[in-house]
């Protein structure tokens, strides 16, 4: 997980091996959606975005 400060808020970049990408995203994106919900609940009023990124993607 990498944290980046952006003008519009904070970005958490979850880097995942390509073989595990489907597991992290889940069926119809349910797991990714649940992860985003938990992170936003913990963030309170802060604007936090969660990106799930393939490790093979260029940085």
C-alpha positions in Angstrom: 0.0 0.0 0.0 1.3 3.4 -1.0 -0.1 6.7 0.3 -0.1 9.8 -1.8 -1.3 13.3 -1.0 -3.2 14.9 -3.8 -5.0 18.3 -4.1 -8.4 16.6 -3.8 -7.5 14.4 -0.9 -5.5 11.3 -0.1 -4.9 8.3 -2.4 -4.2 4.8 -1.1 -2.7 2.7 -3.9 -3.1 -1.0 -3.2 -0.5 -2.8 -5.4 -1.5 -6.4 -6.1 0.2 -9.2 -8.1 -1.6 -9.9 -11.3 -2.6 -13.4 -10.2 -4.3 -12.0 -7.1 -6.0 -9.1 -8.8 -9.3 -11.0 -9.3 -9.4 -12.0 -5.7 -8.9 -8.5 -4.4 -11.5 -7.0 -6.7 -14.0 -9.9 -6.0 -17.2 -10.8 -7.8 -18.7 -7.7 -9.4 -16.3 -5.6 -7.4 -17.8 -6.5 -4.0 -14.5 -7.0 -2.2 -13.0 -3.7 -3.6 -16.2 -1.9 -2.7 -16.2 -3.2 0.8 -12.5 -2.2 1.2 -13.3 1.3 0.0 -16.3 1.5 2.4 -14.2 0.5 5.4 -11.4 2.9 4.5 -13.8 5.8 4.1 -15.5 5.0 7.4 -12.2 5.1 9.1 -11.2 8.3 7.4 -14.1 10.2 8.9 -14.5 13.5 7.1 -11.2 13.1 5.1 -11.4 12.6 1.4 -9.7 9.2 0.8 -9.6 7.3 -2.5 -8.5 3.7 -2.8 -7.0 2.4 -6.1 -6.3 -1.2 -6.7 -3.3 -1.5 -9.1 -1.7 -4.4 -11.0 2.0 -4.6 -10.1 2.8 -5.0 -13.7 1.4 -1.6 -14.5 4.0 1.1 -15.1 4.6 3.4 -12.1 
